[in-house]
Amino acid sequence: MTISTEIIKFATSRNTPFSKKELLEFLKAGTEDVSAGTVHVLLNRLIESGKLTKVGRSLFTLSDKTKPPYIYMPSDAENEMSATLKLKFPFVTYCVWKANAITPFMQHIPSMSFVLVDVERIAMEAVFQHLQGQYPESMILLNPSQSECDRYLNMDSIIVVRPLIAEAPLSSSQGINTPSIEKILVDIVSDNVFDYTGGAELYHIYNNVFEAVEVNKKKLLRYASRRNKKDQIEQILKSNNL
């Protein structure tokens, strides 16, 4: 996540204007290596681009025209799972999230709340076995087939271990990898675990996401290309005038 994105994230979280000093304290608390001079330059760029507005002497606020960034907030249980994976597999890239991350943007809300553990393909089997030992009360599925998805994903306590596609766009929350909105939008088109988001529902989701949060279309289409879904997603964007 860039410093500019962190600034927009901070501005989004505020109900009142903020000062440079408050912003700098926020960035440094998040271990960002940033100087007051850098913050000054980035604030001016964000004002020039129309994303921030200056409302007083050294006071700033989010522009009315700026859409907030998408921020996935992992639950305590997801944070705990991520922490155990980081301890056991410190050199493996992974992303833990829940399928219901997409439900706020859906028209018809399904009762799907399974956990997704996206992990580098080389470590999938080891992570699968580790989770079986850590979560004996849950059903752990390893890269499930369509028939397995149809049979099990509407049950409680399901964890799905899937391959993390190389260069998948990830975000970060408290040092833990989380899905970017671009990853979610491509995954719901590409993966059989999201079969329930198909048809007209898919077009509703894309419309609602683009209306609600900022989406980087270049990042979206680059990841879509890696998943061989670029043509399909370009068609969705064109149909929805996005």
N, C-alpha and C positions, 0 to 999 in steps of 0.2 A: 504494500500500500504506500503511495507516494505521500510526501509531506502535504502537498496541496489537498489530497483526498482527506488526510487527517484533519486539516483545517476546516474543510466542509463538514466533516463528521462532527467536529466540535461545535461549529456554528449551528448545525441541525439540532444538537442536543440542548441548546440554550433557548430559554424563553425571553431573555433580555439581551441587549447588546453586550458585546465583550470587548475588552481592551487587549492591546498587544501583550501586556504583562501577563494577563490571565491565559492567553493563548500559549505564550512561551512556557509558562509553568505546566500547562497541560501536555505540551509536546515533550518536554524534558521528563515529566513523570512517566511517559510512555517509552522512555529510553531512546527518544529520537535525538540524534547528534545534530543539533540545529542551533544556529546563532541568532541573535536579535536582528542582525543585518539580513540574514536569509529570510526570516519571517517578514521583515519589512518589504522585501522585494516580492515575495509570494503574495502578500496581501494586496499589493498594488496590481499585480497581474490578475488576481481574482476579481478585483474591482473593475478593471478594464474589460474583462471578459463578461461582466454582468452577473457573476455568481455571488459576489458580496456587495454590500452597500455600506458606505461610510455615513454614519448618522450623527457624528459629533466629533469633537477633537479626540482622535485616537480611539474612537469607538466604532465597532463594526457589527453588522448583522447579515444574515442570509438574505439574498435577494428574493423577492416574491416570485421571480421567474425560475429560480433554481430548484430543480428536483433533488431531494435528498439522496445520498448514496444508500444502496441496499446494505444492511448490516444484519448478518445472521447471528443471533444470540443463542449460543449453546446452553442447554440445561446443565444443572449440576451433575446429573448422571452422565451426560456426554463429556463434560470436562473430566470427570473421574475416569471414564474409559480412555480418553485421549492421554491422560497422565500415565495410566498403566502401560499403554502402548509405547509412549515416549521412553519410559523407563526400560521396557523390555526390548524395544527395537529403536535405539537412539539414532540410527543412521538411515532409517526408512522414512520415506515421505508418505503421509496418509492424511485422510480427511474424514472426520466423524460428523454425521449430520442426520437429521430426521426427514423422512419423506414428506411429512406434513409441512415442511418449509414452504411448499408451493400452495397449500390450501387457502391462505388468505386471498389469493388471486383467482380462485376458482369460482365458477357459478354454482356447480353442484358439488357439495363437499362430501367426499367419501370418508369412511372411518379407517384411514390408513395412517399408522404412526410407527411403522417399523424403522429401525436404525440402520443407516448405511455406513459401512466402513470401507471407504475407497482407499486402496493401498497399492503400492508398486507390485506389479505382477509377480516379480521374483520372490516376494515375501508373502503372497496371499495364503499359501498353505500353512506356513508357520503362524501367521496371525490367526487364521481360522482355528488351528489347534489350541492356540493360547486362549482365545475367547471361549472355546468350549470348556476349558478348565476354569476360567474366571467367572463365567456366567452359566452354570449348570442348569439353572431354571429356565433359560431361554433356548429357543430353537435357533441354531446358527446355520445359515444357508451359504454355501460357497458358490458364487457366480451362478445363481439358479437358472434353470431352463424356464421357458414360458409356462409349461405345465406345473412346475414347482411354484412359480409365482401365483398362478391361478389358485392353487390349492392352499398355500400357506400364508400369503401376505396379508390377509384380512384377520389373522389370528393375533393374539396378544404376545408380547415378549419375543419378537422376531428381530434377529440381527442378520443383515445381509453383507457378506464380504465380497467386494467387487474389485476389478482391476482399476487402478487410477491411471487414466490416460496421460501419456507424457505431455508435459507443458499445459496441463489442465489449469485454467485460471482459478487460483485460490485467493482467499482473503485471510485475515488473521484476527483472532479475538483473544486477548490475554495470552499471547504467545502460542495459541493453538490454531491449526489450520481449519478454516471453515470454507464453505462453498461461496464463490462469487455468484452474483445473479446471472452472469453469462454462462457459467458452468451449469447452473440449474436449468436455464432455458434450453440448453442443448441436450442435457441429459434426459429431460422429459420427452424429447423427440426420439432419442437414440436407444433408450434402455427398456427392456421388457418389464422391469419392475414398475415402470410408469405407464403401463398399458392403459390404465384408467384415465389418463389425461388426454387421450386421443380424440379425433374427430373435431366437432365444433368447439368442444371444451378447450382444445389447444389454442384456438384463435382467441377465445375469451381471455385465457391466461396471458398471452402475449400482449393483448391490448391493455389489460389491467396493470401488468408490470410496467409497460412503457409509460403509462399515465402516472404511476405512483412513484417510481424511482428512476435514478439515472442509469442508463444502460449504455455501455461502450460497444457500439455496433462492430467496430473493427475487431475487438477482442472476441465478441460473440461469433463472428463469421470465421475468424482464424481457428477457434476451437471447433466450430462446426466442420471446417475442412478436415481437421484431424480425425473427426468421427464420421467422415463421408456423408455429412448431412447438410452441407452448405446449400445445395440447390433447393432442398425442401424448406430450409429456414428462410432463404431469400424469398421463396414463394409466399411464406406466411407473412413476412414483412411487407411484401408488395401488396398482398391482398388486404392487409390491414392499414395500408398507407403509413407505415412506421418508418 
